[in-house]
Structure formats: C-alpha cells, structure tokens
Amino acid sequence: MDFTVSSEEVCYGSPALRTGQAEIIKDLINKNLDYISRIGANTVITACAGCYRTFKIDYPKILGKELPFKVLHISEFLSQIIPNNNLKLKNDKSFKIAYHDPCHLGRHSGVFDEPRNIISSIENVEFIEMHRNRENAWYCGAGGGVKSGFKDWAVEIASERIKEAEKTGADILITNCPFCVRNLKDASNKLNSNLKIMGIVELIKDLI
C-alpha cells in the first residue's frame, strides 16, 4: 500500500473545538487540507477518535462542503483488510477482552461494529460486552477539556469504567482513543487494577 506519514502534519483541532477555541480551527483546517492536497492523498486514516470525528463531521460542517478525500478510522481500515487475509493475526494465548466505545467514534460517528469485528476475529479470544456499551457507553472522563481542567474528577469518572470492565472478568480493556487510553490507565493505576488497557492498534501490533 502506498502511504505516507509526514512531519508537516499538525493537530486536526479537536481539542480546540471541544474547549470553545473556534478561531484556532480555521488555520488548522487550511494547513491540513493544503498538505493533503499537495501529496494527492485520496484517503486519510486516523487512529484517534477525536481526529476522526473532526475530519469526518466537523470539517465538512465548518467548510460547508464535503472533503475531496475519504476519511477512515483505523478500525474501519483494519476490519476491511483482516477478513481478506491481508493481515493475519496469530494468538496462542487465551484471554478475555472488553471494549470501551470512545464518544467521538461511537455515539458521535456511529462506528460500533468494526472494532468488535476485529476483536472477535482473533483466535482464542473471548469478547465480552460491558453493561453500558455502544450508544450508552460510559464516558471515559478525559474529553471536552475535563482531563485538563478537572484531573481528579476525570479519574473518578474513569474509575467507574474500570470497575465495570473488571466485573466482566476481562483481562484486557481495548479502546480507540488516546484520551480514553490515558485516562483509563490513570484510573486503573489508582485502583491497583490488574486490567490491561490498550488501544486496538497496540493489540494488533502484538499479534502480527
């Protein structure tokens, strides 16, 4: 596959938008769209739920038109290539996995099945849903500036999610957002939990 990751890449602006700094986003949009246009990309893949929502929903809304390229979250991309055996996952150990739906990817953008399909495709893995999932998933506590402004409250919110995941008997809690991963790890450490927190790309990397 012909792909590139450039040092010219700048933030897509999700943190600025969520914290009311709307004036910053226009400059970021121009820089990102100019770069993507110059390299001639027809697809943009992002591993961050916030970046995905910003590109997929916010950019077209702010610009008043559709983007001239396709936007995919990494879980959408992986769910396309794994079934075709373009990416073979090897797993000799048996373990249980629970999945946390990030707000931006799940209820904001409607991407629910792809991450679950990836997890379910791994041999010797038992996928277990937490009580609150999909549209009704519990918030991780980190987004919308909460982690920056109210650190203790953010960890308190995430602690509820860790306890919910522990009740499933899962060994690993998978998610698709760096904010979720960071805050869930902070809560897990505070609770001295044995639950392992990982992004789905980290999981895939360990299995190929």
C-alpha positions as CSV (number, residue, x, y, z in Angstrom):
1,M,0.0,0.0,0.0
2,D,1.2,3.4,-0.9
3,F,1.1,5.6,2.2
4,T,2.9,8.4,4.0
5,V,3.2,10.0,7.4
6,S,4.6,13.5,7.3
7,S,6.4,15.7,9.7
8,E,4.3,18.5,8.3
9,E,1.2,17.1,10.0
10,V,-0.4,19.4,12.6
11,C,-3.2,18.9,15.1
12,Y,-6.6,18.5,13.4
13,G,-8.2,20.8,16.0
14,S,-10.4,18.5,18.1
15,P,-9.2,19.8,21.5
16,A,-9.6,23.4,20.4
17,L,-13.1,22.8,19.1
18,R,-14.2,20.9,22.2
19,T,-13.0,23.7,24.5
20,G,-14.5,26.6,22.6
21,Q,-11.4,27.8,20.8
22,A,-13.2,28.1,17.4
23,E,-10.8,30.7,16.0
24,I,-7.9,28.3,16.0
25,I,-9.6,25.7,13.9
26,K,-9.6,27.7,10.7
27,D,-5.8,27.9,10.5
28,L,-5.5,24.2,11.3
29,I,-8.1,23.2,8.6
30,N,-6.2,25.2,6.0
31,K,-2.8,23.7,6.9
32,N,-4.1,20.1,6.9
33,L,-6.1,20.4,3.7
34,D,-3.3,22.1,1.9
35,Y,-0.9,19.3,2.9
36,I,-3.3,16.5,1.9
37,S,-3.9,18.2,-1.4
38,R,-0.2,18.6,-2.1
39,I,0.5,14.9,-1.6
40,G,-2.5,13.8,-3.6
41,A,-4.0,11.5,-0.9
42,N,-7.4,10.1,-1.7
43,T,-7.8,8.5,1.8
44,V,-6.9,9.7,5.2
45,I,-6.7,7.2,8.0
46,T,-6.6,8.3,11.6
47,A,-6.0,6.2,14.8
48,C,-7.6,8.9,17.0
49,A,-11.3,9.0,17.6
50,G,-11.2,12.8,18.1
51,C,-9.3,13.3,14.8
52,Y,-11.7,11.0,13.0
53,R,-14.8,12.9,14.2
54,T,-13.2,16.3,13.5
55,F,-12.3,15.3,9.9
56,K,-15.5,13.3,9.2
57,I,-18.1,15.6,10.8
58,D,-16.7,19.0,11.8
59,Y,-14.5,19.9,8.8
60,P,-17.4,19.5,6.3
61,K,-19.7,21.4,8.6
62,I,-17.3,24.3,9.1
63,L,-16.4,24.4,5.4
64,G,-20.0,23.9,4.2
65,K,-18.9,21.2,1.7
66,E,-17.7,17.6,1.6
67,L,-14.0,16.9,1.7
68,P,-12.3,15.8,-1.5
69,F,-11.0,12.6,0.1
70,K,-12.2,9.6,2.1
71,V,-11.8,9.5,5.9
72,L,-11.4,6.2,7.7
73,H,-10.7,5.3,11.3
74,I,-8.0,2.7,11.7
75,S,-10.6,0.2,13.0
76,E,-12.6,0.6,9.8
77,F,-9.5,0.1,7.7
78,L,-8.4,-2.9,9.7
79,S,-11.8,-4.5,9.6
80,Q,-11.6,-4.3,5.8
81,I,-8.2,-6.0,5.3
82,I,-8.3,-8.7,8.1
83,P,-11.1,-10.7,6.5
84,N,-9.3,-10.9,3.2
85,N,-6.2,-12.4,4.9
86,N,-4.2,-9.3,4.1
87,L,-3.4,-9.1,7.8
88,K,-3.1,-12.4,9.7
89,L,-3.4,-12.3,13.5
90,K,-1.6,-15.0,15.5
91,N,-2.6,-15.7,19.0
92,D,-1.6,-18.8,21.1
93,K,-2.9,-17.5,24.4
94,S,-6.5,-17.5,25.7
95,F,-7.7,-14.2,27.2
96,K,-10.9,-12.2,27.6
97,I,-11.3,-8.7,26.1
98,A,-13.8,-5.9,26.8
99,Y,-14.2,-2.9,24.6
100,H,-14.8,0.7,25.6
101,D,-16.6,2.9,23.0
102,P,-15.0,6.3,22.7
103,C,-17.6,9.1,22.5
104,H,-16.2,10.6,19.2
105,L,-16.0,7.3,17.4
106,G,-19.1,5.6,18.8
107,R,-22.2,7.7,19.5
108,H,-20.9,10.8,17.6
109,S,-19.8,8.9,14.4
110,G,-21.6,5.6,14.6
111,V,-18.6,3.3,14.4
112,F,-19.5,0.5,16.7
113,D,-19.2,-2.8,14.8
114,E,-15.8,-2.5,13.2
115,P,-13.7,-2.6,16.4
116,R,-15.8,-5.5,17.7
117,N,-15.4,-7.4,14.5
118,I,-11.6,-7.1,14.8
119,I,-11.6,-8.4,18.3
120,S,-13.9,-11.2,17.6
121,S,-11.8,-12.3,14.6
122,I,-8.8,-13.1,16.9
123,E,-8.3,-16.7,17.8
124,N,-8.5,-17.8,21.4
125,V,-10.1,-14.5,22.5
126,E,-13.4,-14.2,24.3
127,F,-15.1,-10.9,23.6
128,I,-17.3,-9.7,26.5
129,E,-19.6,-6.6,26.4
130,M,-19.7,-4.3,29.3
131,H,-23.1,-3.4,30.7
132,R,-23.0,0.1,29.2
133,N,-22.0,-0.1,25.6
134,R,-22.4,1.4,22.1
135,E,-24.7,4.5,22.2
136,N,-25.0,4.1,26.0
137,A,-21.3,3.6,26.8
138,W,-20.0,5.3,29.9
139,Y,-17.8,8.4,29.3
140,C,-14.0,7.9,29.9
141,G,-13.8,11.2,31.7
142,A,-11.0,12.8,29.7
143,G,-12.6,14.6,26.7
144,G,-14.0,18.1,26.4
145,G,-11.2,19.6,28.4
146,V,-12.3,17.7,31.6
147,K,-8.9,16.0,31.9
148,S,-7.1,19.4,31.7
149,G,-9.4,21.3,33.9
150,F,-10.6,18.7,36.5
151,K,-8.0,16.0,36.8
152,D,-9.4,14.3,39.9
153,W,-12.9,14.2,38.6
154,A,-11.7,12.8,35.3
155,V,-10.0,9.9,37.1
156,E,-13.1,9.4,39.3
157,I,-15.3,9.0,36.2
158,A,-12.8,6.6,34.5
159,S,-12.7,4.5,37.7
160,E,-16.3,3.6,37.2
161,R,-15.5,2.3,33.8
162,I,-12.5,0.2,35.1
163,K,-14.8,-1.3,37.8
164,E,-17.4,-2.1,35.1
165,A,-14.8,-3.8,33.0
166,E,-13.4,-5.8,35.9
167,K,-16.9,-7.2,36.5
168,T,-16.8,-8.8,33.1
169,G,-13.7,-10.8,34.0
170,A,-11.8,-9.3,31.2
171,D,-8.0,-9.4,31.1
172,I,-7.7,-6.5,28.6
173,L,-9.8,-3.4,28.1
174,I,-9.5,-2.2,24.5
175,T,-10.4,1.3,23.2
176,N,-9.8,3.5,20.2
177,C,-8.9,6.9,21.6
178,P,-5.7,8.2,23.1
179,F,-7.6,10.3,25.6
180,C,-9.5,7.2,26.7
181,V,-6.3,5.1,26.9
182,R,-4.5,7.7,29.1
183,N,-7.4,8.4,31.5
184,L,-8.4,4.7,31.9
185,K,-4.8,3.9,32.6
186,D,-4.6,6.6,35.3
187,A,-7.8,5.2,36.9
188,S,-6.5,1.6,36.6
189,N,-3.3,2.6,38.4
190,K,-5.2,4.5,41.1
191,L,-7.4,1.4,41.7
192,N,-4.3,-1.0,41.6
193,S,-6.2,-2.9,38.9
194,N,-4.7,-5.9,37.0
195,L,-6.7,-4.9,34.0
196,K,-4.5,-4.1,31.0
197,I,-5.5,-1.0,29.0
198,M,-4.6,-1.0,25.3
199,G,-5.5,0.8,22.0
200,I,-6.7,-1.6,19.3
201,V,-3.6,-0.9,17.2
202,E,-1.4,-1.9,20.1
203,L,-3.3,-5.2,20.3
204,I,-2.9,-5.9,16.6
205,K,0.8,-5.0,16.7
206,D,1.3,-7.7,19.3
207,L,-0.4,-10.3,17.2
208,I,1.3,-9.9,13.8
